């Protein structure tokens, strides 16, 4: 039996606030390979779109740059570096996920690298993640490869906003504005910044209102991002994304655990 990394107080805080910051959850030994491989993925896309839509770009209205790289999707694909899946299967991380879903069956259905380039980092506008939730909690696990600061665009969040439920923008276009009062992601009354250090982890509910501003600093800010679904929610969701991918996501997560076990034979694997 693996030790439980989260305390009762942390679980209560997550339920009440919709997010949980866990300092120093991932040791440096686990970060070296994803650090190296993430830089290679970013370097591949710096020249602009090259025909692979997993590399995502935004527009920077201040500089006029139309190809501002900010994300690489589908890190679980066969042609992606395996280090990200080895990180996903780090036993304390999966043990924390299991705690957060109350021991329910779970799987990682989205695997992405999200980043803000120095002086040119795309903001995340105030939003709820586009996942309709039927059984709390559905959440993302954000593993930080760099310090995230107020200057380089750290996460901002409205604590407790997840308790309002999911509001699709096309059905409730005024919902986000009712919280932000027209303020952008650099600050809004009631929102708090969540600065973190390399190796920290943030778990945030998909329904919590969050965002992050432009990075106009000289610091790179990278996050490995996994979205988790659990069976009690999936069974209520029907044919919806990403819940419809639960069986596939479960197989991917199981392969990650098996791959890690082959490499770390002296480690007790998460009993997935």
Secondary structure, 3 states (H helix, E strand, C coil): CCCCCCCHHHHHHHHHHCEEEECCCCCHHHHHHHHHHHHHHHHHHCCCCCCCCCEEEEEECCCCEEEEEEEEECCCCCCCCCHHHHHHCCHHHHHHHHHHCCCCCEEEEEEEEEEECCCCECCEEEECCCCCCCCCCCEEEEEECCCECCCCCCEEECCCHHHHCCCCCCCCCCHHHHHHCCCCCCCCCCCEEECECCCCEEEEECCCCEEECCECCCCCEEEEEEEEEEHHHHHHHCCCCCHHHHHHHHHHHHHHHHHHHHHCCCCCCCCC
